[in-house]
Amino acid sequence: MTPRVLFVGRTRYRLPLPEGLARKWDALSERMNVRVLASGTGRDPRFHLIPPRHLDGPRFYASLPFEVARELRAFDPDVIVAESPYEAVAAEIARRTTRSRAKLLVEVHGDWRTSTRLYGSRLRGSVAPVGDALAGWAVRHADGHRALSSFTASLVRREGREPVGVFPTFSDLGAFAGPAAPVPAEPRLLFVGMLERYKNVELLAAAWRLVVARLPEARLHIVGNGTQTAVAAALAAEGAQWDRYLDPPAVARALDAARALVLPSPAEGLGRVAIEAFLRGRGVVGARAGGIPDIVEHDRTGLLVEPGDADALAGAIARVLAEPGLAERLGAAAHEESSRWLSSPDEFADRVVATVQKLL
């Protein structure tokens, strides 16, 4: 019997899907009867998209229990896959109001407690206790959980549950494949990510100023946008290069031009950008926190420091920029490790189906 699966998430889609996402959803659709409830625009019979509006986030989540309930009545899924514990809250409310027998599978991409504390405005912290309580309630009442890494699996176990599956989401990393470029001699470092507190860009700024005091020739390239653009703008005024957005091929070229990637996040779920760096033969200077140690092995594929320690981060950055042979050694080992993090759309879809079947 082909399972009917409703995927519910905050992801914003623009249809028709780009090639990488299309291959993922086509592979899933070949194995299951798929319906996707998310945000976005465009038409595809598999997708029920809620158009973005003013105050989009609050309005999306406020309407989500009603939208899920509508899908439970019309689509009648065997399983609901919630993209995070917050979508799972809406799914659990809808299950109860419609008396649906659909199983609920919650995906855990990171520590859900950070979304109200380290994303967006600091005012979001005022709703953190309520958000924590609701998300924890949904996690505990779900029928199963899929974690992305050892770190996110530990978050599920903290709630007294064992994940049904532990594997990363498929990502189209074709732009980063191919032979790795030689590590350049120029002492250039790259940061790629949202300019939000959960990425710890303020700590990066503090550490970078310590680096420049030791190595005036050091160069920093920042790629990202978000609520903390003032931090990037200040660094740009001091000589850093800042791009609000680069497409994947341009990010690959930026990695080729750098000696290493820096990832100081204190709450990273897995860190896809670290895998992208590995594919380009670049080591990672990162925090020993979240899912980063799941990918980066200290002194082999990168350098790890305690989260929140600007002096330690600056010291590790200075080493990888100036110590002869270090960036090359880390980059070579990182490139060797990159293949273990790759999967095809078919492999990912097979894992999802296996997880769904376990739940059923």
Order of alpha helices (4+ residues) and beta strands (2+ residues): beta-alpha-beta-beta-alpha-beta-alpha-beta-alpha-beta-alpha-beta-beta-alpha-beta-alpha-beta-alpha-beta-alpha-beta-alpha-beta-alpha-alpha-alpha
